[in-house]
Amino acid sequence: MLNNQFVYDQLVGKFGEGIFGYEENFDLISIYAEKELNLKILQFLYDQEDLGFKFMTDLTAIHYPNNLGEELVVTYLLYNMPKNFHVRLKFALDINKPDIYTASNIHPTANWLERECFDFFGVNFIGHPNLIRVMNVDEMDYHPLRKEFPLEDQTRTDKDDEMFGRGGNFNFGNITI
């Protein structure tokens, strides 16, 4: 029977210490593994008849600027259609060398998703057949979904800071800030 514990046990049995953690949220398991194993794990989950994760639902990255050496996390969401079951895989990358192997040969869906992930986060999918920007202009020299930039344009002079909660005193009932 396909369940979270079975999937986790199968992966630990096959990849040992390369699988170093998991969590369950809302009955969805997220498995943490070494980035060098991403293709082997994806292929194993695809090929094993009792697992059968043949569809990639999503692929994205998340930037955690305070996790030194593991600032970017590439996340795959895989789906077993006949059994209506999902599994999430997470691989941490160093932002200074955000390299991970392309999954586009196993899951064709990954082709576009990896290009989007490169465009917005700067993840380098090694072996990708056409890793170019897909949403932003080619001249852009940064990756806009990284948390490396202020949320507002600091050079603007047409904003009154008090309108945005910065500066001045504010009175909230009996509390003055």
N, C-alpha and C positions, 0 to 999 in steps of 0.2 A: 504494500500500500504506500502510495506517495504522500509523505508528510515532511514537515520541517526536519525532524530528527533523522529520518531516513536519508534525506538529501545530505545533511551535514555529515552523518556517519559514512556515507559513500565517499564524500570528498576527503575526509580525514583518512579513511582507509586507503585511498589512492595517493594522496599528496602529502600525508603526514604533517610535519611542522610547517609546510607551506601554507596551510590553513591555520591561521592563528587567532581566530575569534569569530564570534557571531552574536547577533542579537535578534530578538523577535519583537516586532511591533505590529499590532493589529493582524496577527496570524501570518505575517510575511517575514520570512527569514532573510537577514542580511548577513552575508558571509564575507569575512575579511581575509585576504590572501596576498601572497607575495606577487608583485607586479610581473615578475619574470615568468610566472605560471599562467598568465591570463589566457593565452591561446590553448594551452594544454587543458585547462579547466573547462573552457568553453567547448572544446572539442569533445571532452569526456561527457559533459552534460548533454551534448547533442547526440553522441553515438550510442550511449548506453540505453538499451531498450527499456529498462525499468525506470529511467529518468526521462528521456525524451524531450529535452528543452530545445525544440527546433525553431522557435520564433523569438527574435529579439524585439521586445516591446519598446525599449528605450535605452539610450546611452547618453550620459551627460557627465559633467564634472562639477565639483564644488570647490571653492577656494576657502581654505581655512588658514588665514595669514599667521595665526599664532602657533600652528603646529609645525615647528621647525623641522625641515627635512621631509615633511609629509604635507606640504601646503595644499596640493591639489589631490583630490580623490576622484578617480574615474569610477563611475557607477554604471553597471549593466543591469537591466531588468529583463529576465528571460521568462518565457511562458511555455508551458506544456498544454496545448489546446485540448487534446482529448480528455485530460484529467482536470482541466481548468485550475492549473496550479502555477504560481509565480515563485521565482527565486531572484534575489538581488545579490550581485557580487560587487565588492568594493576593493579597489586597488589604490594605494597611496603613492604619490609621486613627489619628488623634490622639484620645487618650482624652478630651480636653476638647471635642471635636466629632466624636463617633463616628458620622458620617453616611455612608450608602451607599444606593444605590437598591435597591428591592425587586426580586427576581427572580420574584415570585409570578405575574406575568402570563406569563412564559415557561415556568417550571417550577412547576406547582401544588404540588409537594412542598415548595417553599420556604416556602409560607404558614406551616405549623406550625413548621418549622425556624427561620425568622426570628423567630417569636414566642419560641421557646425561647432563641435567641441573645440577643434583647433582654432576656429575663427574667434570664438568668444573667450576661451580660456588659455589658448596657446599650447595645448597638449599636442605633442608630436607622435602621431601614430606611425610607427616604423613599418615600412612596406606598403603603405596606403598607395593605391594607384594614381591618385590625383588630389593630394592634400593641399587645397587652396581655399581661400575665403569664399563663403557662399552667401553671406548676409551683409557684410561690411565692405567698404571700398578697399581695393588692393593697396592704396597708399597709406592706409591706417597702420601705424607702427606700434600699436599696443593692442591688448586684448581686453575689451570693455567690461567683461563680467568678473574680472579679477578685482579684488577689494584693495587695489593699490592707489586709488584716486579718491579725492574728496567727493562727497555727494553733490556738492554745489560748486559752481565756478567761483573761485576765491577772488578773481579779478573784477567781478562786477561791482559797480559803484552805485547802481540805481536801486539797491535794496536798503530798506530801513531795518536794521537788525532787531529793533524792538518789535517789529511786526512778526518776526520769526522766533520770538522767545529768547533772543540773545540780548543781554544788556538790559538796563533798567530794573526797576523793582516791580514785582508782581505780587498782588495780594490775593491769596486764596483763603477766604474766610478769615480765620485768626492766624494764618501762617503767611509771613512775608518772605519772598525769595528775592 
